Amino acid sequence: MVEQYFRDPHTIARLRSMSLSRGIDDLAGYLHERGYAQFSGQVYLRGAAHFGHWIDAEGITLARINEEVVARFVEEHMRQCQCPVARGLSLTHLRAAMGHLLKVLRESGHTPPPTASPQIPADVVLQEFRQHLQQVQGAKESTCSVYTRHVREFLIAKFGTGSIDFAHLTVRDVITFVEEKAAHWRPKTTNLLASSLRSFLRFVQVNGRCDGRLVSAVPATPEWKFSHLPKNVSDADLRALLASFEGRGAIGRRDLAMALCLCRIALRAGEVAELSLDDIDWRSGTVCINGKSRRANVLPLPPDVGRAIVDYIRHGRPETRSRCVFVQHRPPVGVAINANSVRNAIRSALRRAGLKVSSKGTHVLRHTAAANMVRAGATLKEVADVLRHRSIDTTAIYAKVDLPRLADVAMPWPEVRS
């Protein structure tokens, strides 16, 4: 497969003469399947060839290649390299090449899988907690990751790498940990930490391993929900944002469709990334959203959103086996995007449009969708259904966005009547 990237017979013969030749061939196929351009493929393959020359000189067999050997090559050998082969690539590219090569060697069986790092007692407890979140509470992977990260930090702070004995966990331990974090974090982040700890301590309590008082001991940071207006963009700014995707080819079509999903049907970034071709019912004009806690909701698909998705699928989406609507256009091509890709696309569009909004995240478009529904006369119940809020109290903040209508029902000050 190296012939996909090299034409010179001497170069090909040199690559074939190495003990790593099969791995380099597999790497070339791996890069080609994922859509890496000619230049990028050549850069990575030259890095792999340099590594192959080095392991031959050091007498290192394929079975001994692991992260430690790769680190020796990148961090130590490259600093004093005198090899009679072309270097020609940065350490950043070299590390990326080594990461791809190590993955390919392990998938093909040339190199043994990585040895698992030794678990500490906290890891065992966290595995049980993650399983509880997934199977009992129906939490999504992103929620599980955030919760277990916070809880791990708490357990390490109290027990270190030693055994976990919840009998020695006190109310003061819980309060002190949260207070120390709250001194440096925003209220919203601190409350997320508190939610993680409460969920974990309830799990431990149900299993009879801790006192129920620990759950109620987790402090909450005051965060007044109705003290401010939800952040959104004006109609003019929204038009400028959507216009910024024009003339950007296939990626522009994709990003426009994603932006419309955010600002028209109020999807979250993760929900846009996970949107599947199977979720859209074109005959009925609806889309099924698998949101938080694995709840499925069917929403109407607005015509402009549907047209943008169709335009992307027909004229921009690369060939791929993925059933996700939105996929990557850069290597690895055709792989489903993630929530960060959606956020980055919107942030880039805001910069291109020259918009200075109070929030650079995708949630500002979700707020914009809700605000526009309220201004159009939708009831809070209808807005809550589209936003998929469990409680209408969560949606009540949007009652404040229609300032002209609020002015109509506001009581004048007594002195104004005279």
C-alpha positions as CSV (number, residue, x, y, z in Angstrom):
1,M,0.0,0.0,0.0
2,V,3.0,2.4,0.2
3,E,2.6,2.8,-3.6
4,Q,-0.4,4.9,-2.7
5,Y,1.9,7.6,-1.4
6,F,5.3,7.0,-3.0
7,R,6.4,6.4,-6.7
8,D,10.2,6.3,-6.4
9,P,11.3,2.6,-6.6
10,H,14.3,3.3,-4.4
11,T,12.1,4.7,-1.6
12,I,9.7,1.8,-1.9
13,A,12.6,-0.7,-1.9
14,R,14.1,0.9,1.3
15,L,10.7,0.7,3.1
16,R,10.3,-3.0,2.0
17,S,13.7,-3.9,3.4
18,M,12.9,-3.0,7.0
19,S,11.6,-5.3,9.7
20,L,8.8,-2.8,10.1
21,S,7.8,-3.0,6.4
22,R,4.5,-4.9,7.0
23,G,3.6,-2.3,9.6
24,I,4.4,0.6,7.3
25,D,2.3,-1.0,4.6
26,D,-0.6,-1.4,7.0
27,L,-0.2,2.2,8.1
28,A,-0.3,3.4,4.5
29,G,-3.6,1.5,4.0
30,Y,-4.9,2.9,7.3
31,L,-4.2,6.5,6.2
32,H,-5.6,6.0,2.7
33,E,-8.9,4.5,4.0
34,R,-9.3,7.5,6.3
35,G,-8.8,10.1,3.6
36,Y,-5.4,11.4,4.5
37,A,-4.0,13.6,1.7
38,Q,-0.9,12.7,-0.3
39,F,1.4,15.1,1.6
40,S,0.1,14.1,5.0
41,G,0.4,10.4,4.3
42,Q,4.0,10.9,3.1
43,V,4.9,12.9,6.2
44,Y,3.5,10.2,8.6
45,L,5.1,7.3,6.6
46,R,8.5,9.0,6.6
47,G,8.2,9.3,10.3
48,A,7.3,5.6,10.6
49,A,10.2,4.7,8.3
50,H,12.7,6.7,10.5
51,F,11.3,4.8,13.5
52,G,11.8,1.5,11.6
53,H,15.4,2.4,10.8
54,W,16.0,3.2,14.5
55,I,14.5,-0.1,15.9
56,D,16.6,-2.1,13.4
57,A,19.7,-0.3,14.6
58,E,18.8,-0.9,18.2
59,G,17.8,-4.5,17.7
60,I,14.2,-3.9,18.9
61,T,11.7,-6.5,17.7
62,L,8.1,-5.7,16.8
63,A,6.9,-7.6,19.8
64,R,8.8,-5.2,22.1
65,I,7.3,-2.0,20.7
66,N,5.2,-0.1,23.2
67,E,4.6,3.5,24.5
68,E,7.9,3.4,26.3
69,V,9.9,2.5,23.2
70,V,8.1,5.2,21.2
71,A,8.8,7.8,23.9
72,R,12.5,6.9,23.8
73,F,12.6,7.4,20.0
74,V,10.7,10.7,20.1
75,E,12.0,12.3,23.2
76,E,15.6,11.0,23.4
77,H,16.8,9.7,20.0
78,M,15.4,12.7,18.0
79,R,17.3,15.2,20.2
80,Q,20.7,13.7,19.0
81,C,19.7,11.9,15.8
82,Q,22.5,11.2,13.4
83,C,20.6,8.7,11.3
84,P,21.3,8.7,7.5
85,V,17.6,9.2,6.8
86,A,15.6,12.3,6.2
87,R,14.0,13.8,9.3
88,G,11.9,16.5,7.8
89,L,9.0,16.6,10.2
90,S,8.2,18.3,13.5
91,L,7.9,16.5,16.8
92,T,4.1,17.1,16.7
93,H,3.8,15.3,13.4
94,L,6.2,12.6,14.6
95,R,4.1,11.9,17.7
96,A,0.9,11.7,15.6
97,A,2.6,9.3,13.2
98,M,3.8,7.1,16.1
99,G,0.3,7.1,17.6
100,H,-1.2,5.9,14.3
101,L,1.6,3.3,13.8
102,L,1.2,1.9,17.3
103,K,-2.5,1.5,16.8
104,V,-2.0,-0.2,13.4
105,L,0.6,-2.6,14.8
106,R,-1.7,-3.6,17.6
107,E,-4.7,-4.1,15.4
108,S,-2.7,-6.3,13.1
109,G,-1.3,-8.3,15.9
110,H,2.4,-7.5,15.2
111,T,2.7,-5.7,18.6
112,P,1.0,-6.9,21.9
113,P,-1.8,-4.8,23.4
114,P,-0.9,-2.2,26.1
115,T,-0.6,-3.5,29.6
116,A,-3.3,-2.3,31.9
117,S,-2.2,0.2,34.5
118,P,-2.7,-1.1,38.0
119,Q,-6.0,-0.1,39.5
120,I,-6.3,1.6,42.8
121,P,-9.3,0.9,45.1
122,A,-11.0,4.2,44.1
123,D,-11.1,2.9,40.5
124,V,-13.0,-0.2,41.5
125,V,-15.6,1.9,43.3
126,L,-15.9,4.3,40.3
127,Q,-16.5,1.4,37.9
128,E,-19.4,0.3,40.0
129,F,-20.7,3.9,40.2
130,R,-20.4,4.4,36.4
131,Q,-22.3,1.2,35.8
132,H,-25.0,2.4,38.1
133,L,-25.3,5.7,36.3
134,Q,-25.6,4.0,32.9
135,Q,-27.9,1.1,33.7
136,V,-30.0,2.5,36.5
137,Q,-30.2,6.2,35.9
138,G,-29.8,6.0,32.1
139,A,-27.1,8.7,32.1
140,K,-25.2,9.5,28.9
141,E,-21.5,8.9,28.6
142,S,-20.6,12.6,28.9
143,T,-22.5,12.8,32.2
144,C,-20.8,9.6,33.5
145,S,-17.4,11.1,32.6
146,V,-18.1,14.3,34.4
147,Y,-19.5,12.7,37.5
148,T,-16.8,10.1,37.9
149,R,-14.1,12.7,37.4
150,H,-15.4,14.8,40.3
151,V,-16.0,11.8,42.5
152,R,-12.5,10.4,41.8
153,E,-11.0,13.7,42.8
154,F,-13.0,13.6,46.1
155,L,-12.0,10.0,46.9
156,I,-8.3,10.6,46.1
157,A,-8.4,13.7,48.3
158,K,-9.8,11.7,51.2
159,F,-8.2,8.2,50.8
160,G,-5.4,8.7,48.3
161,T,-4.4,5.5,46.6
162,G,-5.3,3.4,49.6
163,S,-8.4,1.3,50.5
164,I,-11.8,3.0,50.6
165,D,-13.5,2.9,54.0
166,F,-16.7,4.8,54.0
167,A,-17.0,4.4,57.7
168,H,-14.3,7.0,58.1
169,L,-16.0,9.5,55.8
170,T,-17.5,12.4,57.7
171,V,-19.9,15.2,57.1
172,R,-17.0,17.6,57.6
173,D,-14.9,15.9,54.9
174,V,-17.7,16.4,52.4
175,I,-18.3,20.1,53.3
176,T,-14.6,20.9,53.4
177,F,-14.0,19.4,49.9
178,V,-16.9,21.4,48.3
179,E,-16.0,24.6,50.1
180,E,-12.4,24.4,48.9
181,K,-13.5,24.0,45.3
182,A,-16.1,26.7,45.6
183,A,-13.4,29.2,46.5
184,H,-12.0,28.9,43.0
185,W,-14.9,27.8,40.8
186,R,-18.0,29.5,39.5
187,P,-21.3,28.7,41.2
188,K,-22.5,26.6,38.2
189,T,-19.4,24.5,38.2
190,T,-19.5,24.1,42.0
191,N,-23.1,22.9,41.8
192,L,-22.2,20.4,39.2
193,L,-19.6,19.0,41.6
194,A,-22.2,18.9,44.3
195,S,-24.6,17.0,42.1
196,S,-21.9,14.5,41.3
197,L,-21.2,13.9,45.0
198,R,-24.9,13.6,45.9
199,S,-25.4,11.1,43.2
200,F,-22.4,9.1,44.3
201,L,-23.3,9.2,48.0
202,R,-26.9,8.1,47.3
203,F,-25.4,5.2,45.4
204,V,-23.2,4.3,48.3
205,Q,-26.0,4.7,50.8
206,V,-28.4,2.4,48.8
207,N,-25.6,-0.2,49.0
208,G,-25.5,0.2,52.8
209,R,-21.9,1.5,52.9
210,C,-22.4,5.0,54.3
211,D,-24.7,7.1,56.4
212,G,-27.6,8.9,54.8
213,R,-26.6,12.1,56.5
214,L,-23.6,12.5,54.1
215,V,-26.0,13.0,51.1
216,S,-27.8,16.0,52.8
217,A,-24.4,17.3,54.0
218,V,-23.3,18.2,50.4
219,P,-23.6,22.1,50.3
220,A,-25.2,23.9,47.5
221,T,-23.9,27.2,46.1
222,P,-26.6,29.9,45.7
223,E,-27.3,30.4,42.0
224,W,-30.4,32.5,41.4
225,K,-32.0,31.1,38.3
226,F,-34.3,34.1,37.5
227,S,-31.8,36.8,38.3
228,H,-30.7,37.4,34.6
229,L,-32.0,37.1,31.1
230,P,-31.1,34.0,29.1
231,K,-28.3,34.9,26.6
232,N,-29.4,35.0,23.0
233,V,-28.6,36.7,19.7
234,S,-30.8,39.2,17.9
235,D,-32.5,38.5,14.5
236,A,-29.9,40.6,12.7
237,D,-27.0,38.8,14.3
238,L,-28.5,35.4,13.6
239,R,-28.9,36.3,9.9
240,A,-25.2,37.4,9.9
241,L,-24.2,34.2,11.6
242,L,-26.0,32.0,9.1
243,A,-24.7,34.0,6.2
244,S,-21.1,33.3,7.3
245,F,-21.4,29.7,6.2
246,E,-21.9,30.7,2.5
247,G,-19.2,30.0,0.1
248,R,-17.4,27.5,2.3
249,G,-18.2,24.4,0.2
250,A,-19.1,21.1,1.8
251,I,-18.0,22.0,5.3
252,G,-20.1,25.2,5.0
253,R,-23.1,23.1,4.1
254,R,-22.6,20.9,7.0
255,D,-22.0,23.7,9.5
256,L,-25.1,25.6,8.3
257,A,-27.3,22.6,8.8
258,M,-25.8,22.1,12.3
259,A,-26.4,25.8,13.1
260,L,-30.0,25.6,12.0
261,C,-30.6,22.5,14.2
262,L,-29.3,24.6,17.1
263,C,-31.2,27.8,16.5
264,R,-34.5,26.4,15.0
265,I,-35.2,23.2,17.0
266,A,-33.1,24.0,20.0
267,L,-30.9,20.9,19.9
268,R,-27.9,20.6,22.2
269,A,-24.4,20.2,20.7
270,G,-24.2,16.6,21.7
271,E,-27.6,15.9,20.2
272,V,-26.6,17.5,16.8
273,A,-23.4,15.3,16.8
274,E,-25.5,12.1,17.5
275,L,-28.2,12.9,15.0
276,S,-28.7,9.8,12.8
277,L,-30.1,9.4,9.3
278,D,-32.5,6.9,10.9
279,D,-33.8,9.6,13.3
280,I,-35.4,11.6,10.5
281,D,-38.8,10.7,9.2
282,W,-39.0,12.6,5.9
283,R,-42.6,11.6,5.1
284,S,-44.0,13.0,8.4
285,G,-41.5,15.8,8.7
286,T,-40.3,14.9,12.1
287,V,-37.0,14.1,13.9
288,C,-36.5,11.8,16.8
289,I,-34.1,13.2,19.4
290,N,-32.4,10.9,21.9
291,G,-31.7,13.4,24.7
292,K,-30.7,13.3,28.3
293,S,-31.4,10.1,30.3
294,R,-32.0,8.2,27.0
295,R,-35.4,9.8,26.6
296,A,-36.6,9.9,23.0
297,N,-38.6,12.9,21.8
298,V,-40.2,13.5,18.4
299,L,-40.1,17.1,17.2
300,P,-41.3,18.7,14.0
301,L,-38.6,19.3,11.4
302,P,-38.8,22.8,10.1
303,P,-38.6,23.1,6.3
304,D,-35.5,25.2,6.3
305,V,-33.7,22.8,8.6
306,G,-34.8,19.9,6.4
307,R,-33.6,21.6,3.2
308,A,-30.2,22.4,4.7
309,I,-29.7,18.7,5.8
310,V,-30.8,17.5,2.4
311,D,-28.4,19.9,0.6
312,Y,-25.6,18.7,2.8
313,I,-26.3,15.0,2.3
314,R,-26.6,15.4,-1.5
315,H,-23.9,17.9,-2.2
316,G,-21.5,17.9,0.7
317,R,-21.4,14.8,2.8
318,P,-18.5,12.5,1.9
319,E,-19.0,8.8,1.2
320,T,-19.1,7.0,4.5
321,R,-20.7,3.9,6.1
322,S,-21.6,6.0,9.2
323,R,-25.3,6.5,9.8
324,C,-24.6,9.8,11.6
325,V,-25.9,12.8,9.6
326,F,-22.8,15.0,10.3
327,V,-19.3,13.5,9.7
328,Q,-15.8,14.7,9.5
329,H,-14.4,16.2,6.3
330,R,-10.8,16.0,7.4
331,P,-8.9,12.8,8.3
332,P,-10.3,10.5,9.4
333,V,-12.9,11.4,6.7
334,G,-16.4,10.1,7.2
335,V,-16.2,9.5,10.9
336,A,-19.0,10.9,13.1
337,I,-18.2,14.3,14.6
338,N,-18.5,14.9,18.4
339,A,-20.0,17.7,20.4
340,N,-16.7,19.7,20.4
341,S,-16.7,19.8,16.6
342,V,-20.2,21.4,16.7
343,R,-19.0,23.9,19.3
344,N,-15.9,24.8,17.3
345,A,-17.9,25.3,14.1
346,I,-20.2,27.8,15.8
347,R,-17.3,29.7,17.5
348,S,-15.6,30.0,14.1
349,A,-18.8,31.3,12.5
350,L,-19.2,33.9,15.3
351,R,-15.7,35.1,14.6
352,R,-16.2,35.3,10.9
353,A,-19.5,37.2,11.3
354,G,-17.7,39.6,13.7
355,L,-20.3,39.1,16.4
356,K,-19.6,39.9,19.9
357,V,-22.1,37.9,21.9
358,S,-21.9,37.4,25.7
359,S,-21.6,33.6,25.2
360,K,-19.5,31.9,22.6
361,G,-21.0,28.4,23.2
362,T,-23.7,26.6,21.2
363,H,-26.2,27.0,24.0
364,V,-26.7,30.6,23.0
365,L,-28.4,29.4,19.9
366,R,-30.6,27.1,21.9
367,H,-31.6,30.0,24.1
368,T,-32.2,32.0,20.9
369,A,-34.6,29.4,19.6
370,A,-36.6,29.4,22.9
371,A,-36.7,33.2,23.0
372,N,-38.0,33.4,19.4
373,M,-40.7,30.9,20.2
374,V,-41.8,33.0,23.2
375,R,-41.9,36.2,21.1
376,A,-43.9,34.4,18.5
377,G,-46.6,33.7,21.1
378,A,-45.8,30.1,22.1
379,T,-46.8,29.1,25.6
380,L,-44.2,28.0,28.2
381,K,-45.6,24.5,27.9
382,E,-45.0,24.5,24.2
383,V,-41.4,25.9,24.7
384,A,-40.8,23.3,27.4
385,D,-41.9,20.5,25.1
386,V,-39.4,21.6,22.4
387,L,-36.6,22.1,24.8
388,R,-37.5,18.8,26.4
389,H,-37.4,20.1,29.9
390,R,-38.7,17.8,32.6
391,S,-40.1,20.6,34.6
392,I,-41.8,23.8,33.3
393,D,-40.0,25.7,36.1
394,T,-36.8,25.3,34.1
395,T,-38.5,27.0,31.2
396,A,-39.9,29.8,33.2
397,I,-36.8,31.9,32.7
398,Y,-37.9,32.5,29.1
399,A,-41.0,34.4,30.4
400,K,-38.7,37.4,30.8
401,V,-37.4,37.6,27.3
402,D,-40.5,39.3,25.7
403,L,-40.0,42.7,27.2
404,P,-42.6,44.6,25.2
405,R,-45.4,42.2,26.4
406,L,-44.1,42.4,29.9
407,A,-44.3,46.2,29.7
408,D,-48.0,45.9,28.8
409,V,-48.9,43.9,31.9
410,A,-46.5,45.7,34.3
411,M,-48.3,47.8,37.0
412,P,-47.3,51.5,36.8
413,W,-45.8,53.3,39.8
414,P,-48.5,55.1,41.8
415,E,-47.0,58.5,41.2
416,V,-47.2,57.9,37.4
417,R,-51.0,57.7,37.5
418,S,-51.5,61.3,38.7
